[in-house]
């Protein structure tokens, strides 16, 4: 049985980075970055939860800078 994503080393690193993002001054660019990062975190968590049974197709435009 695998650990919940937030209890893995990668999950903790994602959370630490999200906390650092939250310390930045509020702006539309920071908000967009926070939203994109949250989406990436969830995509990674889903992929690691069921690597052989689940594929998440995200539009490439979500990751365009």
mmCIF file of the N, C-alpha and C atoms, coordinates in Angstrom:
data_MODEL
# 
_entry.id   MODEL 
# 
loop_
_atom_site.group_PDB 
_atom_site.id 
_atom_site.type_symbol 
_atom_site.label_atom_id 
_atom_site.label_alt_id 
_atom_site.label_comp_id 
_atom_site.label_asym_id 
_atom_site.label_entity_id 
_atom_site.label_seq_id 
_atom_site.pdbx_PDB_ins_code 
_atom_site.Cartn_x 
_atom_site.Cartn_y 
_atom_site.Cartn_z 
_atom_site.occupancy 
_atom_site.B_iso_or_equiv 
_atom_site.pdbx_formal_charge 
_atom_site.auth_seq_id 
_atom_site.auth_comp_id 
_atom_site.auth_asym_id 
_atom_site.auth_atom_id 
_atom_site.pdbx_PDB_model_num 
ATOM 1   N N  . UNK A 1 1  ? 0.845  -1.186 0.000   1.00 0.00 ? 1  UNK A N  1 
ATOM 2   C CA . UNK A 1 1  ? 0.000  0.000  0.000   1.00 0.00 ? 1  UNK A CA 1 
ATOM 3   C C  . UNK A 1 1  ? 0.889  1.248  0.000   1.00 0.00 ? 1  UNK A C  1 
ATOM 4   N N  . UNK A 1 2  ? 0.578  2.188  -0.835  1.00 0.00 ? 2  UNK A N  1 
ATOM 5   C CA . UNK A 1 2  ? 1.404  3.388  -0.938  1.00 0.00 ? 2  UNK A CA 1 
ATOM 6   C C  . UNK A 1 2  ? 0.895  4.482  -0.003  1.00 0.00 ? 2  UNK A C  1 
ATOM 7   N N  . UNK A 1 3  ? 1.788  5.380  0.317   1.00 0.00 ? 3  UNK A N  1 
ATOM 8   C CA . UNK A 1 3  ? 1.443  6.521  1.170   1.00 0.00 ? 3  UNK A CA 1 
ATOM 9   C C  . UNK A 1 3  ? 0.591  7.520  0.407   1.00 0.00 ? 3  UNK A C  1 
ATOM 10  N N  . UNK A 1 4  ? -0.251 8.274  1.125   1.00 0.00 ? 4  UNK A N  1 
ATOM 11  C CA . UNK A 1 4  ? -0.925 9.403  0.461   1.00 0.00 ? 4  UNK A CA 1 
ATOM 12  C C  . UNK A 1 4  ? 0.134  10.368 -0.074  1.00 0.00 ? 4  UNK A C  1 
ATOM 13  N N  . UNK A 1 5  ? -0.164 11.000 -1.189  1.00 0.00 ? 5  UNK A N  1 
ATOM 14  C CA . UNK A 1 5  ? 0.825  11.853 -1.854  1.00 0.00 ? 5  UNK A CA 1 
ATOM 15  C C  . UNK A 1 5  ? 1.428  12.900 -0.920  1.00 0.00 ? 5  UNK A C  1 
ATOM 16  N N  . UNK A 1 6  ? 0.603  13.537 -0.085  1.00 0.00 ? 6  UNK A N  1 
ATOM 17  C CA . UNK A 1 6  ? 1.116  14.601 0.780   1.00 0.00 ? 6  UNK A CA 1 
ATOM 18  C C  . UNK A 1 6  ? 2.100  14.083 1.829   1.00 0.00 ? 6  UNK A C  1 
ATOM 19  N N  . UNK A 1 7  ? 2.160  12.764 2.037   1.00 0.00 ? 7  UNK A N  1 
ATOM 20  C CA . UNK A 1 7  ? 3.096  12.190 3.000   1.00 0.00 ? 7  UNK A CA 1 
ATOM 21  C C  . UNK A 1 7  ? 4.389  11.700 2.348   1.00 0.00 ? 7  UNK A C  1 
ATOM 22  N N  . UNK A 1 8  ? 4.487  11.794 1.038   1.00 0.00 ? 8  UNK A N  1 
ATOM 23  C CA . UNK A 1 8  ? 5.717  11.397 0.351   1.00 0.00 ? 8  UNK A CA 1 
ATOM 24  C C  . UNK A 1 8  ? 6.690  12.573 0.332   1.00 0.00 ? 8  UNK A C  1 
ATOM 25  N N  . UNK A 1 9  ? 7.956  12.283 0.068   1.00 0.00 ? 9  UNK A N  1 
ATOM 26  C CA . UNK A 1 9  ? 8.954  13.351 -0.013  1.00 0.00 ? 9  UNK A CA 1 
ATOM 27  C C  . UNK A 1 9  ? 8.593  14.341 -1.116  1.00 0.00 ? 9  UNK A C  1 
ATOM 28  N N  . UNK A 1 10 ? 8.140  13.833 -2.260  1.00 0.00 ? 10 UNK A N  1 
ATOM 29  C CA . UNK A 1 10 ? 7.756  14.720 -3.357  1.00 0.00 ? 10 UNK A CA 1 
ATOM 30  C C  . UNK A 1 10 ? 6.553  15.577 -2.962  1.00 0.00 ? 10 UNK A C  1 
ATOM 31  N N  . UNK A 1 11 ? 5.587  14.983 -2.302  1.00 0.00 ? 11 UNK A N  1 
ATOM 32  C CA . UNK A 1 11 ? 4.411  15.732 -1.850  1.00 0.00 ? 11 UNK A CA 1 
ATOM 33  C C  . UNK A 1 11 ? 4.786  16.836 -0.872  1.00 0.00 ? 11 UNK A C  1 
ATOM 34  N N  . UNK A 1 12 ? 5.708  16.537 0.037   1.00 0.00 ? 12 UNK A N  1 
ATOM 35  C CA . UNK A 1 12 ? 6.160  17.562 0.995   1.00 0.00 ? 12 UNK A CA 1 
ATOM 36  C C  . UNK A 1 12 ? 6.895  18.694 0.285   1.00 0.00 ? 12 UNK A C  1 
ATOM 37  N N  . UNK A 1 13 ? 7.672  18.353 -0.753  1.00 0.00 ? 13 UNK A N  1 
ATOM 38  C CA . UNK A 1 13 ? 8.358  19.396 -1.527  1.00 0.00 ? 13 UNK A CA 1 
ATOM 39  C C  . UNK A 1 13 ? 7.360  20.272 -2.276  1.00 0.00 ? 13 UNK A C  1 
ATOM 40  N N  . UNK A 1 14 ? 6.325  19.664 -2.845  1.00 0.00 ? 14 UNK A N  1 
ATOM 41  C CA . UNK A 1 14 ? 5.277  20.440 -3.504  1.00 0.00 ? 14 UNK A CA 1 
ATOM 42  C C  . UNK A 1 14 ? 4.621  21.385 -2.498  1.00 0.00 ? 14 UNK A C  1 
ATOM 43  N N  . UNK A 1 15 ? 4.329  20.889 -1.298  1.00 0.00 ? 15 UNK A N  1 
ATOM 44  C CA . UNK A 1 15 ? 3.700  21.722 -0.276  1.00 0.00 ? 15 UNK A CA 1 
ATOM 45  C C  . UNK A 1 15 ? 4.620  22.863 0.167   1.00 0.00 ? 15 UNK A C  1 
ATOM 46  N N  . UNK A 1 16 ? 5.915  22.567 0.322   1.00 0.00 ? 16 UNK A N  1 
ATOM 47  C CA . UNK A 1 16 ? 6.867  23.611 0.717   1.00 0.00 ? 16 UNK A CA 1 
ATOM 48  C C  . UNK A 1 16 ? 6.947  24.698 -0.354  1.00 0.00 ? 16 UNK A C  1 
ATOM 49  N N  . UNK A 1 17 ? 6.955  24.294 -1.627  1.00 0.00 ? 17 UNK A N  1 
ATOM 50  C CA . UNK A 1 17 ? 6.995  25.275 -2.711  1.00 0.00 ? 17 UNK A CA 1 
ATOM 51  C C  . UNK A 1 17 ? 5.717  26.105 -2.733  1.00 0.00 ? 17 UNK A C  1 
ATOM 52  N N  . UNK A 1 18 ? 4.578  25.465 -2.511  1.00 0.00 ? 18 UNK A N  1 
ATOM 53  C CA . UNK A 1 18 ? 3.303  26.191 -2.473  1.00 0.00 ? 18 UNK A CA 1 
ATOM 54  C C  . UNK A 1 18 ? 3.304  27.213 -1.338  1.00 0.00 ? 18 UNK A C  1 
ATOM 55  N N  . UNK A 1 19 ? 3.878  26.851 -0.206  1.00 0.00 ? 19 UNK A N  1 
ATOM 56  C CA . UNK A 1 19 ? 3.966  27.793 0.915   1.00 0.00 ? 19 UNK A CA 1 
ATOM 57  C C  . UNK A 1 19 ? 4.850  28.987 0.562   1.00 0.00 ? 19 UNK A C  1 
ATOM 58  N N  . UNK A 1 20 ? 5.943  28.736 -0.153  1.00 0.00 ? 20 UNK A N  1 
ATOM 59  C CA . UNK A 1 20 ? 6.806  29.832 -0.595  1.00 0.00 ? 20 UNK A CA 1 
ATOM 60  C C  . UNK A 1 20 ? 6.080  30.736 -1.588  1.00 0.00 ? 20 UNK A C  1 
ATOM 61  N N  . UNK A 1 21 ? 5.307  30.147 -2.488  1.00 0.00 ? 21 UNK A N  1 
ATOM 62  C CA . UNK A 1 21 ? 4.520  30.949 -3.432  1.00 0.00 ? 21 UNK A CA 1 
ATOM 63  C C  . UNK A 1 21 ? 3.541  31.852 -2.693  1.00 0.00 ? 21 UNK A C  1 
ATOM 64  N N  . UNK A 1 22 ? 2.960  31.334 -1.630  1.00 0.00 ? 22 UNK A N  1 
ATOM 65  C CA . UNK A 1 22 ? 1.970  32.098 -0.871  1.00 0.00 ? 22 UNK A CA 1 
ATOM 66  C C  . UNK A 1 22 ? 2.584  33.330 -0.207  1.00 0.00 ? 22 UNK A C  1 
ATOM 67  N N  . UNK A 1 23 ? 3.893  33.338 -0.017  1.00 0.00 ? 23 UNK A N  1 
ATOM 68  C CA . UNK A 1 23 ? 4.566  34.472 0.620   1.00 0.00 ? 23 UNK A CA 1 
ATOM 69  C C  . UNK A 1 23 ? 4.850  35.621 -0.350  1.00 0.00 ? 23 UNK A C  1 
ATOM 70  N N  . UNK A 1 24 ? 4.739  35.355 -1.645  1.00 0.00 ? 24 UNK A N  1 
ATOM 71  C CA . UNK A 1 24 ? 4.986  36.404 -2.640  1.00 0.00 ? 24 UNK A CA 1 
ATOM 72  C C  . UNK A 1 24 ? 3.866  37.438 -2.616  1.00 0.00 ? 24 UNK A C  1 
ATOM 73  N N  . UNK A 1 25 ? 4.182  38.678 -2.966  1.00 0.00 ? 25 UNK A N  1 
ATOM 74  C CA . UNK A 1 25 ? 3.135  39.706 -3.027  1.00 0.00 ? 25 UNK A CA 1 
ATOM 75  C C  . UNK A 1 25 ? 2.051  39.305 -4.028  1.00 0.00 ? 25 UNK A C  1 
ATOM 76  N N  . UNK A 1 26 ? 0.833  39.603 -3.692  1.00 0.00 ? 26 UNK A N  1 
ATOM 77  C CA . UNK A 1 26 ? -0.299 39.226 -4.538  1.00 0.00 ? 26 UNK A CA 1 
ATOM 78  C C  . UNK A 1 26 ? -0.280 40.002 -5.853  1.00 0.00 ? 26 UNK A C  1 
ATOM 79  N N  . UNK A 1 27 ? -0.469 39.277 -6.942  1.00 0.00 ? 27 UNK A N  1 
ATOM 80  C CA . UNK A 1 27 ? -0.566 39.881 -8.268  1.00 0.00 ? 27 UNK A CA 1 
ATOM 81  C C  . UNK A 1 27 ? -1.246 38.866 -9.183  1.00 0.00 ? 27 UNK A C  1 
ATOM 82  N N  . UNK A 1 28 ? -1.757 39.317 -10.317 1.00 0.00 ? 28 UNK A N  1 
ATOM 83  C CA . UNK A 1 28 ? -2.366 38.360 -11.250 1.00 0.00 ? 28 UNK A CA 1 
ATOM 84  C C  . UNK A 1 28 ? -1.377 37.287 -11.718 1.00 0.00 ? 28 UNK A C  1 
ATOM 85  N N  . UNK A 1 29 ? -0.121 37.661 -11.908 1.00 0.00 ? 29 UNK A N  1 
ATOM 86  C CA . UNK A 1 29 ? 0.879  36.682 -12.347 1.00 0.00 ? 29 UNK A CA 1 
ATOM 87  C C  . UNK A 1 29 ? 1.131  35.620 -11.281 1.00 0.00 ? 29 UNK A C  1 
ATOM 88  N N  . UNK A 1 30 ? 1.216  36.038 -10.031 1.00 0.00 ? 30 UNK A N  1 
ATOM 89  C CA . UNK A 1 30 ? 1.435  35.083 -8.939  1.00 0.00 ? 30 UNK A CA 1 
ATOM 90  C C  . UNK A 1 30 ? 0.222  34.175 -8.788  1.00 0.00 ? 30 UNK A C  1 
ATOM 91  N N  . UNK A 1 31 ? -0.972 34.744 -8.897  1.00 0.00 ? 31 UNK A N  1 
ATOM 92  C CA . UNK A 1 31 ? -2.187 33.933 -8.804  1.00 0.00 ? 31 UNK A CA 1 
ATOM 93  C C  . UNK A 1 31 ? -2.233 32.897 -9.920  1.00 0.00 ? 31 UNK A C  1 
ATOM 94  N N  . UNK A 1 32 ? -1.879 33.296 -11.132 1.00 0.00 ? 32 UNK A N  1 
ATOM 95  C CA . UNK A 1 32 ? -1.853 32.356 -12.253 1.00 0.00 ? 32 UNK A CA 1 
ATOM 96  C C  . UNK A 1 32 ? -0.831 31.251 -12.004 1.00 0.00 ? 32 UNK A C  1 
ATOM 97  N N  . UNK A 1 33 ? 0.322  31.616 -11.479 1.00 0.00 ? 33 UNK A N  1 
ATOM 98  C CA . UNK A 1 33 ? 1.349  30.627 -11.173 1.00 0.00 ? 33 UNK A CA 1 
ATOM 99  C C  . UNK A 1 33 ? 0.873  29.667 -10.088 1.00 0.00 ? 33 UNK A C  1 
ATOM 100 N N  . UNK A 1 34 ? 0.220  30.186 -9.057  1.00 0.00 ? 34 UNK A N  1 
ATOM 101 C CA . UNK A 1 34 ? -0.309 29.330 -7.991  1.00 0.00 ? 34 UNK A CA 1 
ATOM 102 C C  . UNK A 1 34 ? -1.335 28.339 -8.533  1.00 0.00 ? 34 UNK A C  1 
ATOM 103 N N  . UNK A 1 35 ? -2.202 28.805 -9.413  1.00 0.00 ? 35 UNK A N  1 
ATOM 104 C CA . UNK A 1 35 ? -3.218 27.919 -9.986  1.00 0.00 ? 35 UNK A CA 1 
ATOM 105 C C  . UNK A 1 35 ? -2.588 26.843 -10.867 1.00 0.00 ? 35 UNK A C  1 
ATOM 106 N N  . UNK A 1 36 ? -1.630 27.223 -11.687 1.00 0.00 ? 36 UNK A N  1 
ATOM 107 C CA . UNK A 1 36 ? -0.949 26.246 -12.544 1.00 0.00 ? 36 UNK A CA 1 
ATOM 108 C C  . UNK A 1 36 ? -0.180 25.232 -11.704 1.00 0.00 ? 36 UNK A C  1 
ATOM 109 N N  . UNK A 1 37 ? 0.455  25.701 -10.632 1.00 0.00 ? 37 UNK A N  1 
ATOM 110 C CA . UNK A 1 37 ? 1.197  24.802 -9.759  1.00 0.00 ? 37 UNK A CA 1 
ATOM 111 C C  . UNK A 1 37 ? 0.253  23.826 -9.054  1.00 0.00 ? 37 UNK A C  1 
ATOM 112 N N  . UNK A 1 38 ? -0.900 24.315 -8.597  1.00 0.00 ? 38 UNK A N  1 
ATOM 113 C CA . UNK A 1 38 ? -1.879 23.440 -7.942  1.00 0.00 ? 38 UNK A CA 1 
ATOM 114 C C  . UNK A 1 38 ? -2.364 22.357 -8.908  1.00 0.00 ? 38 UNK A C  1 
ATOM 115 N N  . UNK A 1 39 ? -2.589 22.731 -10.151 1.00 0.00 ? 39 UNK A N  1 
ATOM 116 C CA . UNK A 1 39 ? -3.016 21.762 -11.159 1.00 0.00 ? 39 UNK A CA 1 
ATOM 117 C C  . UNK A 1 39 ? -1.920 20.729 -11.411 1.00 0.00 ? 39 UNK A C  1 
ATOM 118 N N  . UNK A 1 40 ? -0.687 21.176 -11.508 1.00 0.00 ? 40 UNK A N  1 
ATOM 119 C CA . UNK A 1 40 ? 0.438  20.263 -11.705 1.00 0.00 ? 40 UNK A CA 1 
ATOM 120 C C  . UNK A 1 40 ? 0.564  19.306 -10.524 1.00 0.00 ? 40 UNK A C  1 
ATOM 121 N N  . UNK A 1 41 ? 0.425  19.823 -9.302  1.00 0.00 ? 41 UNK A N  1 
ATOM 122 C CA . UNK A 1 41 ? 0.508  18.985 -8.100  1.00 0.00 ? 41 UNK A CA 1 
ATOM 123 C C  . UNK A 1 41 ? -0.540 17.879 -8.142  1.00 0.00 ? 41 UNK A C  1 
ATOM 124 N N  . UNK A 1 42 ? -1.758 18.233 -8.486  1.00 0.00 ? 42 UNK A N  1 
ATOM 125 C CA . UNK A 1 42 ? -2.828 17.240 -8.554  1.00 0.00 ? 42 UNK A CA 1 
ATOM 126 C C  . UNK A 1 42 ? -2.576 16.220 -9.656  1.00 0.00 ? 42 UNK A C  1 
ATOM 127 N N  . UNK A 1 43 ? -2.074 16.674 -10.794 1.00 0.00 ? 43 UNK A N  1 
ATOM 128 C CA . UNK A 1 43 ? -1.779 15.750 -11.890 1.00 0.00 ? 43 UNK A CA 1 
ATOM 129 C C  . UNK A 1 43 ? -0.708 14.744 -11.477 1.00 0.00 ? 43 UNK A C  1 
ATOM 130 N N  . UNK A 1 44 ? 0.324  15.213 -10.784 1.00 0.00 ? 44 UNK A N  1 
ATOM 131 C CA . UNK A 1 44 ? 1.381  14.318 -10.317 1.00 0.00 ? 44 UNK A CA 1 
ATOM 132 C C  . UNK A 1 44 ? 0.829  13.355 -9.273  1.00 0.00 ? 44 UNK A C  1 
ATOM 133 N N  . UNK A 1 45 ? 0.019  13.842 -8.347  1.00 0.00 ? 45 UNK A N  1 
ATOM 134 C CA . UNK A 1 45 ? -0.559 12.983 -7.310  1.00 0.00 ? 45 UNK A CA 1 
ATOM 135 C C  . UNK A 1 45 ? -1.420 11.885 -7.920  1.00 0.00 ? 45 UNK A C  1 
ATOM 136 N N  . UNK A 1 46 ? -2.232 12.242 -8.900  1.00 0.00 ? 46 UNK A N  1 
ATOM 137 C CA . UNK A 1 46 ? -3.085 11.249 -9.563  1.00 0.00 ? 46 UNK A CA 1 
ATOM 138 C C  . UNK A 1 46 ? -2.227 10.226 -10.291 1.00 0.00 ? 46 UNK A C  1 
ATOM 139 N N  . UNK A 1 47 ? -1.222 10.694 -10.988 1.00 0.00 ? 47 UNK A N  1 
ATOM 140 C CA . UNK A 1 47 ? -0.357 9.785  -11.754 1.00 0.00 ? 47 UNK A CA 1 
ATOM 141 C C  . UNK A 1 47 ? 0.375  8.817  -10.835 1.00 0.00 ? 47 UNK A C  1 
ATOM 142 N N  . UNK A 1 48 ? 0.850  9.278  -9.700  1.00 0.00 ? 48 UNK A N  1 
ATOM 143 C CA . UNK A 1 48 ? 1.570  8.411  -8.776  1.00 0.00 ? 48 UNK A CA 1 
ATOM 144 C C  . UNK A 1 48 ? 0.641  7.458  -8.034  1.00 0.00 ? 48 UNK A C  1 
ATOM 145 N N  . UNK A 1 49 ? -0.611 7.831  -7.880  1.00 0.00 ? 49 UNK A N  1 
ATOM 146 C CA . UNK A 1 49 ? -1.569 6.990  -7.159  1.00 0.00 ? 49 UNK A CA 1 
ATOM 147 C C  . UNK A 1 49 ? -1.890 5.719  -7.936  1.00 0.00 ? 49 UNK A C  1 
ATOM 148 N N  . UNK A 1 50 ? -2.060 5.818  -9.217  1.00 0.00 ? 50 UNK A N  1 
ATOM 149 C CA . UNK A 1 50 ? -2.426 4.676  -10.067 1.00 0.00 ? 50 UNK A CA 1 
ATOM 150 C C  . UNK A 1 50 ? -1.629 4.733  -11.366 1.00 0.00 ? 50 UNK A C  1 
ATOM 151 N N  . UNK A 1 51 ? -0.326 4.493  -11.334 1.00 0.00 ? 51 UNK A N  1 
ATOM 152 C CA . UNK A 1 51 ? 0.484  4.698  -12.533 1.00 0.00 ? 51 UNK A CA 1 
ATOM 153 C C  . UNK A 1 51 ? 0.107  3.829  -13.724 1.00 0.00 ? 51 UNK A C  1 
ATOM 154 N N  . UNK A 1 52 ? -0.469 2.664  -13.507 1.00 0.00 ? 52 UNK A N  1 
ATOM 155 C CA . UNK A 1 52 ? -0.764 1.803  -14.630 1.00 0.00 ? 52 UNK A CA 1 
ATOM 156 C C  . UNK A 1 52 ? -2.193 1.874  -15.118 1.00 0.00 ? 52 UNK A C  1 
ATOM 157 N N  . UNK A 1 53 ? -3.057 2.592  -14.402 1.00 0.00 ? 53 UNK A N  1 
ATOM 158 C CA . UNK A 1 53 ? -4.473 2.524  -14.723 1.00 0.00 ? 53 UNK A CA 1 
ATOM 159 C C  . UNK A 1 53 ? -5.110 3.850  -15.079 1.00 0.00 ? 53 UNK A C  1 
ATOM 160 N N  . UNK A 1 54 ? -4.416 4.951  -14.952 1.00 0.00 ? 54 UNK A N  1 
ATOM 161 C CA . UNK A 1 54 ? -5.063 6.245  -15.101 1.00 0.00 ? 54 UNK A CA 1 
ATOM 162 C C  . UNK A 1 54 ? -4.169 7.174  -15.895 1.00 0.00 ? 54 UNK A C  1 
ATOM 163 N N  . UNK A 1 55 ? -4.712 7.805  -16.897 1.00 0.00 ? 55 UNK A N  1 
ATOM 164 C CA . UNK A 1 55 ? -3.977 8.800  -17.668 1.00 0.00 ? 55 UNK A CA 1 
ATOM 165 C C  . UNK A 1 55 ? -4.770 10.093 -17.652 1.00 0.00 ? 55 UNK A C  1 
ATOM 166 N N  . UNK A 1 56 ? -4.106 11.169 -17.331 1.00 0.00 ? 56 UNK A N  1 
ATOM 167 C CA . UNK A 1 56 ? -4.735 12.479 -17.294 1.00 0.00 ? 56 UNK A CA 1 
ATOM 168 C C  . UNK A 1 56 ? -4.186 13.291 -18.454 1.00 0.00 ? 56 UNK A C  1 
ATOM 169 N N  . UNK A 1 57 ? -5.043 13.650 -19.381 1.00 0.00 ? 57 UNK A N  1 
ATOM 170 C CA . UNK A 1 57 ? -4.626 14.453 -20.529 1.00 0.00 ? 57 UNK A CA 1 
ATOM 171 C C  . UNK A 1 57 ? -4.945 15.916 -20.262 1.00 0.00 ? 57 UNK A C  1 
ATOM 172 N N  . UNK A 1 58 ? -3.909 16.725 -20.159 1.00 0.00 ? 58 UNK A N  1 
ATOM 173 C CA . UNK A 1 58 ? -4.067 18.152 -19.918 1.00 0.00 ? 58 UNK A CA 1 
ATOM 174 C C  . UNK A 1 58 ? -3.663 18.911 -21.171 1.00 0.00 ? 58 UNK A C  1 
ATOM 175 N N  . UNK A 1 59 ? -4.383 19.983 -21.493 1.00 0.00 ? 59 UNK A N  1 
ATOM 176 C CA . UNK A 1 59 ? -3.994 20.779 -22.654 1.00 0.00 ? 59 UNK A CA 1 
ATOM 177 C C  . UNK A 1 59 ? -2.617 21.406 -22.442 1.00 0.00 ? 59 UNK A C  1 
ATOM 178 N N  . UNK A 1 60 ? -1.796 21.376 -23.448 1.00 0.00 ? 60 UNK A N  1 
ATOM 179 C CA . UNK A 1 60 ? -0.453 21.939 -23.347 1.00 0.00 ? 60 UNK A CA 1 
ATOM 180 C C  . UNK A 1 60 ? -0.493 23.424 -23.018 1.00 0.00 ? 60 UNK A C  1 
ATOM 181 N N  . UNK A 1 61 ? -1.569 24.101 -23.392 1.00 0.00 ? 61 UNK A N  1 
ATOM 182 C CA . UNK A 1 61 ? -1.667 25.541 -23.141 1.00 0.00 ? 61 UNK A CA 1 
ATOM 183 C C  . UNK A 1 61 ? -1.666 25.865 -21.653 1.00 0.00 ? 61 UNK A C  1 
ATOM 184 N N  . UNK A 1 62 ? -2.005 24.914 -20.797 1.00 0.00 ? 62 UNK A N  1 
ATOM 185 C CA . UNK A 1 62 ? -1.973 25.157 -19.357 1.00 0.00 ? 62 UNK A CA 1 
ATOM 186 C C  . UNK A 1 62 ? -0.562 25.434 -18.870 1.00 0.00 ? 62 UNK A C  1 
ATOM 187 N N  . UNK A 1 63 ? 0.423  24.924 -19.586 1.00 0.00 ? 63 UNK A N  1 
ATOM 188 C CA . UNK A 1 63 ? 1.795  25.035 -19.136 1.00 0.00 ? 63 UNK A CA 1 
ATOM 189 C C  . UNK A 1 63 ? 2.611  26.026 -19.949 1.00 0.00 ? 63 UNK A C  1 
ATOM 190 N N  . UNK A 1 64 ? 1.957  26.768 -20.840 1.00 0.00 ? 64 UNK A N  1 
ATOM 191 C CA . UNK A 1 64 ? 2.643  27.811 -21.590 1.00 0.00 ? 64 UNK A CA 1 
ATOM 192 C C  . UNK A 1 64 ? 2.857  29.014 -20.686 1.00 0.00 ? 64 UNK A C  1 
ATOM 193 N N  . UNK A 1 65 ? 4.025  29.567 -20.716 1.00 0.00 ? 65 UNK A N  1 
ATOM 194 C CA . UNK A 1 65 ? 4.324  30.730 -19.865 1.00 0.00 ? 65 UNK A CA 1 
ATOM 195 C C  . UNK A 1 65 ? 3.730  31.987 -20.433 1.00 0.00 ? 65 UNK A C  1 
# 
